[in-house]
Amino acid sequence: MFKTYFKLAYRNITKDKAYSIINISGLAIGLASSILILLWVQNELSYDKFHKNAGQIYRIASDFGDSKSAANSAGLPAGLQAQMPLIKNTVRVVESNSTLLETGSKKFDEKRVLYADPSFMDIFSYPLLKGERTTALKQTDAILITQQMATKYFGNEDPVGKVIRKDNGKNVVVTGVLANIPANSDLQFDFVLPMASLNDVFSDLKTNTWDNFNLLDYIQLDNSFDPSAANLLVLEKQIDQIFHKHSPETKALFHLQPLTKIHLAPERLGDMPGHGNAQYVSIFFIVAILILVVACINFMNLATARSARRAKEIGLRKVAGAVRGQLIIQFLSESVFISFLSLALALGIVILFLPVFNQLASRKLTIDVMDVKLWLSLFSIAMLTGLISGSYPALFLSGFNPVKVLKGNVKSMGGNLLFRNTLVVIQFMVSIVLR
């Protein structure tokens, strides 16, 4: 039965080519615009979820009155872990503004350099392609580099064990190669050096000071911890109490930021570049929905406007014994068929304009052809769009009186004018809002 419906849909599409081109291209442009925006929204919501222990990792943020900071002290993480059994692991991270690295005749001023404790590789799940994960940052002269930097400095050679000269002074040894850091990671870097290598120049590390805020501190809580708002508030109060025992004169309050929510949380002093905005994500998600609404309304109006051309076909089908339910399914099948054709065209438009969109959005969005969730989402969007946009035409066209139709009385069958005019008004309102 459905095979017959889709054959009829194909014949109707090829029969009126001008109408089909306008309808399919209009719906395709709407779908393409929505898909591009939804790809961006999905990317913003996906930050740091690729880490194995993402649900247990928190950054300790500090408040000083109206001043909101992402930074913390060198002594806080270890001090908290010693007194709070729920804290399974900790790591301190600091970004270097500029580091001069050279191998042979190659010399580069690198901006994306981090210093971190050895536990960095235990807490975070950045894939290590070469080297030993447990020991990669334990020696003070170690350095981890990304795959891209390995090619930049060493070409096709195996970089593990190779020496890089740092700041025209000390030599560091490559102990591992990381996969290129995902674009949806809050921490963006090309090199990681051991925090211990700063001991000679960073006195806070020697004294484990509690009242000098210049590091990013992360903790990993035990898997048994229930991250409810009430439980997190209890932990934050504990952190406040422990801190003020060590530094009673510092008026600071502490908050635990879930790793996966840092990117869209309100920006703080010391946040990494490229911070997101939760309000923009909500706005653009609504915009994507509104664009789809406009595309669906356009489809409905075009379908009902040409209803007179389908009137005799419907009348003959009813005389031949077709019931209204069968006609509704037929018209819905046609709209779904058009929706999937539009989706195919929309994907072509998305692939074509994705590089330009990435440039505008300063992101690295891609379409992963192996992502089952993505295809299910696209399938659902096309199906829902087809059903919604075809619902009114299907209900309206299937309700034609066969006697009036076959007598040629189709002048009064242009659709419910009030409803159609309402759709047009809504379409213009949405278009004005989007502008």
N, C-alpha and C positions, 0 to 999 in steps of 0.2 A: 504493500500500500504506500509506504513512504517513498519507495523507489518511483512510483507513479507520480507522486506529488512533486518530487524533485525534477522529474522529467518535464512536467508541466511548468514548473518554475523556470527551468532552463529555456523552454520554448517562449515563454512570455518575456524573458529578458532579451533574447535574441530578436524577438518580433519588433520590439520598440527600442531600438538601439540608443536613440538620443536620450529618452527618459532613463534608460538603464545606466548610461554613462554619467548623467548628472547625479542620479541617486547613489550609485556605487562610489563615485569619486568624492561626493560630498560626505558620505558616511566614512570613507577611508581617511579623509583629511581630519575629520573629527576624532576618529579612533587613533590615528597617528599622533595627533597633538596630545591626547590623553595618555597614550602609552609612554611617550617621552617624559611627560610630567610624572607619571606613576613610577617610572624607572628611577627618576631622581628621588622621589619620596621614599621608595623602597631602599635605595642606597643610603639615604640619611638615617633611616630607622635600623639599618643593619650594622652600624658601627660597633666593632669589637665583639660581635657575637660569634666570630669564628674561633675564639679562644676556648679551649676545652673546659676551663674552670671559670668562664665568664660570669656565671651566676654567683660565684663566691668572692670575686675580686672587687675591692672598693678602693677609691682614692680618698685620703684624708684631706679634706679642705678646711681652711681656717678663716674665721671672721674676726675682724678688729673693728667693732662698731659698724660703720657704713662701708668699710673697706672689705671686699670679698676677695680672698686669695686662694689660689690653687696650691701654693707653696707651703712647705713645712720644714721642720728641723731635722738635723742629722741624728739626734739621739732618740727622737720620739718612737720610731717603729720598734726598735729592739726593746726599749723600755716598756712599751705596751705589751709586746709578746711575752715578756717575762712575767707580767701580772695578769694577763687575760688569756686563759686556756683556749678560748674560742678562736684566737688568732693562730692559724696554722703556719703561716709564712709571711714574710715581709720583704719589700724591695724598695730601695731608694734610687731615684733616677734624676739626673741633671743634664740639661742640654748645653752643649758648647756653642758659643756664638760663631767661632771661626777656628778651624784647625788646619794647619798646613801639612799635607801628606805627600810623600814622594817615593818613587821607586825608579832607580836608574835616572833616565832623563825626563821622566814624567813627574810633574809637580802640579798639585792642585790645592786650591784653598776651599776646603769642604765646610759646608754650613750645617749639614744634617748629621751631626755627631752626638751620640749619647754616651754618658758614663753611667754605669749601673752596677749594682751588687751581683755576685754570682747567682743569686736566687732568681734573677731576671729570667733565666732560661727555664726555671721550674714553674714559676707563676704564669708566665705568658707562653702561648703556644705558637710562636713564630716558627715556621718549619726550618730546621737545620739540615741543609743538603749535604754538607761535608763537615767532619769534625765530631767530637764527643760532647754531647749536650751537658753532661754532668760536670765536666771540667773546663768547658770552653772559656769561662771568665775567671778562673781561679788563680792563674798566674798573672802577676801585676803587669807584665809586658805583653799581654795578649790583646788581640783585636779581632772582632767579628766583622765581616763585610758581607754585603748583599751580593747576589749573583750578578747584578748589573755592574757593581763596582769591581767585582772580580774580573770581569771582561774588560773594564776600563783600564785597570792597572796591570793585568797579567795576560790579557788576550785569552788564548785557548789553553794556557798552562794551568796545572793544578796549583791554586794559590796557597793551600794549607802548608804551613812551615816556611812560607816566604816572608821576607823582612820588608817592612815599610818604615821609612824614616819620618818621625813626627816632630813638627815645629823646629826643624833644623837642629834637633837635639837627640833625644832618645830613639832607639830602634824598637819597634813593636813587631810581634810575630803573629801572622794570621793563624788562628786556631780553629776557625770554622767559617763556613759560607752559608748565609741565610738565604732563603728564597726572597725574592723582591717583596718588600712590605706591601700588603694590600692597601688599596686606596681608602678603604673603609676602616682604617686603623687610626685611632686618635693620636697615637705616637707614630710620627713619621721620621725615619732615619735611614742612613746608609751604612753607618758604622756604629759599633758598640765597643767601648773600652771599659776595663774594670774600674769601679769606683775607687779601689785601693790605690790605683796609680796616681790619684790626686792627693794622697796623704801628705806629701811634701809641700804642697802649695795651698792646701785647703785645711786650715787648722780645725774647722768644725768637726772634721772626720776623726781627728786625733782625740779631741776632748769630748766627742759625742754630745755637743751642746744641744740644749732644749729650746733656747730662746732666740735663735737666729734662723729665720725662715727663708730658705733659698733652694730647697730640694722638693721634688715631687715624691710623696710617700704613698706606697700602695700596700694593702694588706689582703691576705687570702684567708677567709673565714672557714671554719670547719663545715663539712658537708651537712652536718646535723643541724646547723643553724637555720632557723626559720626567718627569712628576711622580711618580716612584716614591719609596718611603720612603727608600731609600739616597741618591738624588739630592737630595731635600729636606734630608736630614741634612747633606750636604756644603755646601749653600747656607747652612744655619743656622750651621755652623761658620765659614764665611767672614764672615758678618755679625758673629758674635761677635768675630772677629779684627780686623775693620775698626773696629768700635765701640771696642774696648779700646785701639786705637792713639790714638783721639781722647779717650777718657775712661778712662784706666787705673785710676782709683780707684773707679769705679762697678762694683759686683759684680752685673752683670746678664747673663742669658742670654736668647737670642732664639729664637722659634719662628715658623714660617710656618703660618698658619691658612688653609686653602682657604676662599674666600668662601662656597661653598655648604655648608660644614660649621660655620660660626661659630654659627649659631642653636642647634644641638644639642650643641655642644661644652661641656665644663664651664665654668660661668660664671666670668668674670674681673672684676676691679675695672675700672670704666669701660665695661662692656658697656652697650649700649642697652637700654631697658626692653622687657619682653616676651620675654625670653630663654627658649628651650625647654629640654627635658630629654630626652635620648636614651633614658633608662631608661623614662620614662613612655610614649614612643612604642612601645617593644618590648612593654611590659606591655599597653597598650591594643590593640595588634595581636593579641596572643594572646587577649585577652578577646573580640575580634570573631570570631575563629576558634571559640572555645569556645561562643559564643552560637549560631553556625551549627551546631555539632555537636549541641547540645541540641535545636535545631529539627529537625534530620535524624532524631535518635533518636525524637523525639515522632512524626514522620511514620511511621517504620518500625513503631512499636508500634501506632499506630492502624490502619495498613494490615493488619498480621498479625492484630490482634484481631478484625477483621471478615472474616477469611478464609472462614469457614463460609458467608457469604452469596454468595461468588464461586465456591464449590466446584462446584456443579452446572453453572455456566456453563463452567468450565474442563473439567469432565468431558465435556460435550457437544462442546466444541470439539476435544478430543482424539479423541473417537469419530468426529467428522466429518473427521478427517485432519490437524488442526493439530499441528505438531511443537513441542517444548519451546522451541526457539529463537524461533519466531514468538510464542509466549506471553510469553517474556521481553521481547522488543521491545515487545509491546503494553503490558505493565505499566510498563516504563520510559518509554514514550511518555506514559502517563497521569501518571506522577510528574513528568515534565518539563513537561507541560502545566499541571499544578497549580502547579509551581514558577514558571512564567512568569506565571500569574495572580497568584500571591503577590507576585512582583516588581512587577507593575503596582500592586497595592495598597500595597506597601511604599514605592514612589516617592511615592505620594500622602501617606503618613504622614510620610515624610522632608520633603517640601515644607511640610507643615503644621507640623511641629515644628522645622524648621531655625532659625527666628528665636530660639526658646527655647534651643536647643542652642548657638547662637552667643553668646547672652548668658551662658550658664553657662561656656562655654569661652573667652570673651573673644577670639573670632575672627570673621572675616567670610567664612565658608564659603558657597559657592554651588554650584549645579549648572549647569554650562555645557552647554546643550543642543547646542552645536556641537562639543563635545569628543568626537571619535571614540574616543579611548582610553578615556574614561569609559564610553561605551556598550558597547564591546567587553568592558571589565572587568565591567560589570553583567550582560551577556549570558553571560559565562563563569561568573560566580558562580551565576546562575540555572540554567544547564545543569549545572554540577558538583553543585549542591545537589540538583537533580532526579535525577541519575544515582546519587548516593550514597544519598540517602534512599529511592530506589525499588529499589535493588539487592537488598537482602535480601527484601522482599516479592515481587519478581519471581522470584527464584530459588526461594523457598519455595512460592509459589502455583503456579508452573508445574510443580512436581514432584509434584502430587497424582496419585494413582492413579485413573484414570477408573472402574475397576470398583468400588472401594470408595466413591467419591463417589456414583455413580449408585445404589448400594445404600443410600445414606443414612448410611454409616459415616464421619461427619465429626467425631465427638467428640474423636478423637485427633489432629485436624489443626489444632490451635490454634497451631501453630508450635513451634519448638524452645524449650521452656520455659527451659532453661539459658541459651540465647543471649538471649532476651527479658528474662529477669531480670537478666542481665549489663548489658544496655542500660539498664534502669531504674536499676540501681545506679550506672552511669557518669553517667547524667543527674542523679541526686541529688548525686553527688560534685561534678560540674561546677557545679551550682547553688550548693552550699555554698561552693565556692572563689570563685565570682563575688560572693557576698555578703560 
